[in-house]
Amino acid sequence: MSYVYKNITGSTATEIILDPTYVYNSMLLCNIHASDRVSIDLYITKKVDTETTTIVAHEIEGVKQYMTVPNTEINSKSKANEDGRKLNNSYDAVETTTYTYYILKSLVLPYSGVLVLDKEELTYDTSYRLYIKLNASDSAVDLKISQGELRNLNTPIQNPGGGGIGY
C-alpha cells in the first residue's frame, strides 16, 4: 500500500489530483494551523460536454438572453429565429455548466483535529474532479491518502454516495 501526501493552505479551492487507475481506501485530514479551527469543503465537480454545446448569452432586440447552442453555430455570422428576425450573433460564451457535489460542506475541524474519511466517501466516478477548499487565507491542512489496489476500469462500480455508476 502506498500513500499520497498533500499540504493544503489558503482559501483557494485546490484540485486533489489522484491517479484514476487506483482505488483509494482512506483520507486523513489534519488541521495543522498553529491555533485556529478550519472549515473544510471537500467536493467533486464535473463540467458538461463542451464539445457539443455551450451556454451563451446573446441579444435579441436589446434583451440579453441565455441559451444552449451547438458549438458548430458559435462561429456563425448570423441566424434567423423562428419568425425570421435576425439575431445579433456576437455570441458571448458564458461559463461552462459545472455540477458540484459535496462530500464535506463547511465541516469545522478544531485546532490539531483529525478526520478520517473511508473508502465509501472517496469512491466516485473518475470523470469527476476532487477539490478541497479551506475557509481562511491562513488555514492549513495536511492530507494523507491511502492508495489501494488497481481499479478494474472495465467494470462499472456503484457510487456509494448515490452519484450513479462510475468506472
C-alpha positions, 0 to 999 in steps of 0.5 A, spaced: 500 500 500 502 506 498 500 513 500 499 520 497 501 526 501 498 533 500 499 540 504 493 544 503 493 552 505 489 558 503 482 559 501 483 557 494 479 551 492 485 546 490 484 540 485 486 533 489 489 530 483 489 522 484 491 517 479 484 514 476 487 507 475 487 506 483 482 505 488 483 509 494 481 506 501 482 512 506 483 520 507 486 523 513 485 530 514 489 534 519 488 541 521 495 543 522 494 551 523 498 553 529 491 555 533 485 556 529 479 551 527 478 550 519 472 549 515 473 544 510 469 543 503 471 537 500 467 536 493 467 533 486 465 537 480 464 535 473 463 540 467 458 538 461 460 536 454 463 542 451 464 539 445 457 539 443 454 545 446 455 551 450 451 556 454 451 563 451 448 569 452 446 573 446 441 579 444 435 579 441 432 586 440 436 589 446 434 583 451 440 579 453 438 572 453 441 565 455 441 559 451 444 552 449 447 552 442 451 547 438 458 549 438 458 548 430 453 555 430 458 559 435 462 561 429 456 563 425 455 570 422 448 570 423 441 566 424 434 567 423 429 565 429 423 562 428 419 568 425 425 570 421 428 576 425 435 576 425 439 575 431 445 579 433 450 573 433 456 576 437 455 570 441 458 571 448 460 564 451 458 564 458 461 559 463 461 552 462 455 548 466 459 545 472 455 540 477 458 540 484 457 535 489 459 535 496 462 530 500 464 535 506 460 542 506 463 547 511 465 541 516 469 545 522 475 541 524 478 544 531 485 546 532 490 539 531 483 535 529 483 529 525 478 526 520 478 520 517 474 519 511 473 511 508 473 508 502 465 509 501 466 517 501 472 517 496 469 512 491 466 516 485 466 516 478 473 518 475 470 523 470 469 527 476 474 532 479 476 532 487 477 539 490 478 541 497 477 548 499 479 551 506 475 557 509 481 562 511 487 565 507 491 562 513 488 555 514 492 549 513 491 542 512 495 536 511 492 530 507 494 523 507 491 518 502 491 511 502 492 508 495 489 501 494 489 496 489 488 497 481 481 499 479 478 494 474 476 500 469 472 495 465 467 494 470 462 499 472 462 500 480 456 503 484 457 510 487 456 509 494 454 516 495 448 515 490 452 519 484 450 513 479 455 508 476 462 510 475 468 506 472 
